[in-house]
Amino acid sequence: PNCIAVHEWVARSELSDVILENDVVFGIFGTSEKANSVVPYKLVHGLAHARTVITAETAAVDTMLRAGHDCLTTPVADATALCRALEGLRDCPRLLEMTSRAGRRRFETSFSAEAIGARLLAVLDSIRGEQWQAPAIASPDAEPTRLAAACAAESEAS
């Protein structure tokens, strides 16, 4: 509980294993324009694995997460505030538990494939003015000409 492991770089293929070995995932704390405009991949994975995430207060994080609920945030490039956040987790294990559970719920409602798919369908519905239905998927054995004919017929129907 009092050990901090800092990983310089973790390959995408190893990220889940590293996250599962830890209770807290750090986001990004830099001052660049990119740091201010993204929710890092590792942070989303931390949420998916029900880990508490700590990251800088940025425009992107403020848009997608609820600080103090789904995650903990600190001012950008403020090492003292980061230390205080870690001390808070150390001193209040319930905070670790609550933020990890809330973060997992945020993943499910905002970052999961289902949540992203639902938002995409809502956009498609608004563009078309009607509920969007995916076209039927033809058998992989279907002849290319049959597929082309099916696509052409669907285009004419719309």
C-alpha positions in Angstrom: 0.0 0.0 0.0 2.9 2.4 0.5 4.8 1.5 -2.7 4.9 3.5 -5.8 6.1 2.0 -9.1 6.7 4.4 -12.0 6.8 2.9 -15.4 8.7 4.9 -18.1 6.9 3.3 -21.0 4.6 0.3 -21.3 3.8 -1.4 -24.6 0.1 -1.4 -25.4 0.1 -5.2 -25.3 1.3 -5.1 -21.7 -0.8 -2.3 -20.4 -3.7 -4.3 -19.0 -1.3 -6.5 -17.0 0.6 -3.5 -15.6 -2.7 -1.8 -14.6 -4.0 -4.9 -12.9 -0.9 -5.0 -10.8 -1.5 -1.5 -9.4 -4.2 0.4 -7.6 -3.7 3.8 -9.1 -3.1 4.9 -12.7 -1.5 8.3 -13.5 -2.7 10.2 -16.4 -0.7 13.0 -17.9 0.5 16.2 -16.1 2.3 18.1 -18.8 1.7 21.6 -20.1 1.6 21.0 -23.8 -1.4 21.6 -26.0 -1.7 17.9 -26.7 -1.7 17.1 -22.9 -4.5 19.6 -22.5 -6.6 18.1 -25.3 -6.6 14.4 -24.8 -7.8 11.8 -22.3 -4.9 9.3 -22.4 -5.3 5.7 -23.5 -3.8 4.5 -20.2 -6.3 6.5 -18.3 -9.3 5.0 -20.1 -7.8 1.6 -19.5 -7.4 2.4 -15.8 -11.1 3.2 -15.7 -12.0 0.0 -17.5 -10.0 -2.0 -14.9 -11.7 -0.2 -12.0 -8.5 1.5 -10.9 -8.4 5.0 -9.4 -6.9 7.4 -11.9 -5.1 10.7 -11.0 -4.5 13.1 -13.8 -4.1 16.8 -14.5 -7.0 19.2 -14.6 -7.3 19.7 -18.4 -10.0 20.7 -20.8 -10.3 17.2 -22.1 -10.6 15.6 -18.7 -13.1 18.2 -17.5 -15.2 17.4 -20.5 -15.2 13.6 -20.1 -14.8 13.0 -16.4 -16.1 14.3 -13.1 -13.1 15.2 -10.9 -13.4 14.0 -7.3 -15.8 11.3 -8.4 -14.6 9.4 -11.4 -11.0 10.4 -11.0 -8.8 12.6 -9.0 -7.2 15.6 -10.6 -4.4 18.0 -9.7 -3.3 21.3 -11.3 -1.1 20.8 -14.3 2.6 20.2 -13.5 2.0 20.5 -9.7 4.1 17.8 -8.0 3.0 18.9 -4.5 -0.7 18.5 -5.4 0.0 15.1 -6.8 1.7 14.1 -3.5 -1.3 15.4 -1.6 -3.7 13.3 -3.8 -1.6 10.2 -3.1 -1.5 10.9 0.6 -5.3 11.3 0.5 -5.6 7.8 -1.0 -3.2 6.4 1.5 -5.1 8.0 4.4 -8.5 7.2 3.2 -8.8 3.7 1.5 -12.5 4.3 1.0 -11.6 7.1 -1.4 -9.6 4.6 -3.5 -12.6 2.2 -3.5 -15.2 4.9 -4.3 -13.2 6.5 -7.2 -12.3 3.1 -8.7 -16.0 2.0 -8.8 -17.2 5.4 -10.1 -14.4 5.4 -12.7 -15.5 1.9 -13.9 -19.1 3.2 -14.2 -17.8 6.2 -16.2 -16.0 3.8 -18.5 -19.2 1.9 -19.1 -21.3 5.0 -19.8 -18.7 7.0 -21.8 -15.8 5.0 -23.1 -17.0 1.4 -23.7 -17.8 0.2 -27.2 -21.5 0.2 -26.4 -21.4 3.8 -25.2 -19.5 5.0 -28.2 -21.7 3.0 -30.5 -24.8 4.5 -29.0 -23.5 8.0 -29.4 -22.6 7.3 -33.0 -26.1 5.9 -33.7 -27.6 9.1 -32.2 -25.5 11.2 -34.5 -26.5 9.1 -37.5 -30.2 9.3 -36.4 -29.9 13.1 -36.2 -28.4 13.4 -39.6 -30.9 11.1 -41.3 -33.9 12.3 -39.3 -34.9 8.7 -38.6 -33.6 5.7 -36.7 -30.6 4.3 -38.4 -30.5 0.5 -39.2 -27.4 -1.3 -40.1 -27.7 -3.0 -43.5 -27.9 -6.8 -43.4 -24.6 -8.5 -43.6 -24.3 -10.9 -46.5 -22.8 -14.3 -46.1 -19.0 -14.4 -46.6 -19.7 -17.0 -49.3 -21.9 -14.5 -51.3 -20.7 -13.7 -54.7 -19.3 -10.2 -55.1 -21.9 -9.3 -57.8 -24.7 -10.2 -55.4 -23.1 -8.0 -52.7 -22.8 -5.1 -55.2 -26.4 -5.6 -56.3 -27.6 -5.6 -52.7 -25.7 -2.4 -51.9 -27.0 -0.7 -55.1 -30.6 -1.6 -54.2 -30.2 -0.3 -50.7 -28.7 3.0 -52.0 -31.7 3.4 -54.3 -34.1 2.8 -51.5 -32.6 5.6 -49.4 
